[in-house]
Amino acid sequence: MLSIIIPIFNAEKFLKKCIDSILEQTYTEYELILVDDGSTDSSGNICDKYAENNQCIKVIHQVNSGAAAARNAGIKVAKNDYIFFIDSDDFIDNKNAFNIIHERLKQTKVEVLNFNFKKYYGARKQERYFNIDENMPLEYLANKREFEFLYKNDLYIASPWNKVIKRELFNKYNLKFVEGIYSEDIEWCARLAIYAQSFDFINEDFYCYRQIPTSVSKSISNKNLKDLKDSIVLCYEKSKELNTSFKIFYLNYVAYQYATFFVCQAKVKLDQENKIYIDQMKKYLFLLRYGKQKKVKALYILSKIIGYKNLCRLMRIFYGVK
């Protein structure tokens, strides 16, 4: 049985499509928890109207505290075996999606089920995220080699919504989201990778991750950059306690997050505060050598040729930010 948790803030434009895509599922053994995180538009009223006619829906209204706090509020009241997070501007485009999840979990009984998804730009433009043609073969599960498959195909990303997670993990390992920061998904997914004992992947792209255009200059602030830096450093510190076989997979994950720092530092105003964050990350440049993705490898090679600071400048030139 599934507990679906949707954090909601000022999502009136997309919320109905999101909720309807869940209520239309052929599999009905779920509860739907709508967490209105202090919305100032009609999102809260939309949630209440849906709850009036659907016993499976629970609504939580809270003071605006961020997506992490909203997810945590949903986790507290969730009752079912597995938790599935869905963002309020996204939706499910396959009415049989929950049944597919249920059948796979019934077969494998894993703690974390990962799945493919689509970047949704509109009805005429969709882009499958993972370039893979198969589910995780069952022999990987039988032989406890899940991370070998995930690593080989680069299938583990810093996203809570392309995973279905066994609810007991949240209490057993205190898997709450850190509140009040950006990039909280990075550190949370790192903890999940460390604590969960069994993983699976199905090549189903029923989740539509809506791409909403935003201004580059407004999308990344000084706090964004600081929180990203802190999350990457924290993830690396956790790696020191890991065994060798898992550590290769884990550091590949951290290397990718480090590569995102290069992009983010290139999109913020280069003031004194951000210069400090950028300088502090130089000591972690070695992380790039653990990345197996082509873009991460390219950054590593460039850093060896032109150096860290010149690479940062090159990225800023590329993104046109002074």
Secondary structure, DSSP 8 states (H G I E B T S, - for coil): -EEEEEEESS-TTTHHHHHHHHHT-S---EEEEEEEES-SSSHHHHHHHHHHT-TTEEEEEE----HHHHHHHHHHH--SSEEEE--TT-EE--TTHHHHHHHHHHHH--SEEEEEEEEEEETTEEEESS---S---HHHHHTT-HHHHHHHHT---S-STTEEEETHHHHHTT----TT-SSHHHHHHHHHHHH-S-EEEEEEEEEEEE-----HHHH--HHHHHHHHHHHHHHHHHHTTS-HHHHHHHHHHHHHHHHHHHHHHTTS---HHHHHHHHHGGGGGGGGGG--SHHHHHHHHHHHHH-HHHHHHHHHHHHT--
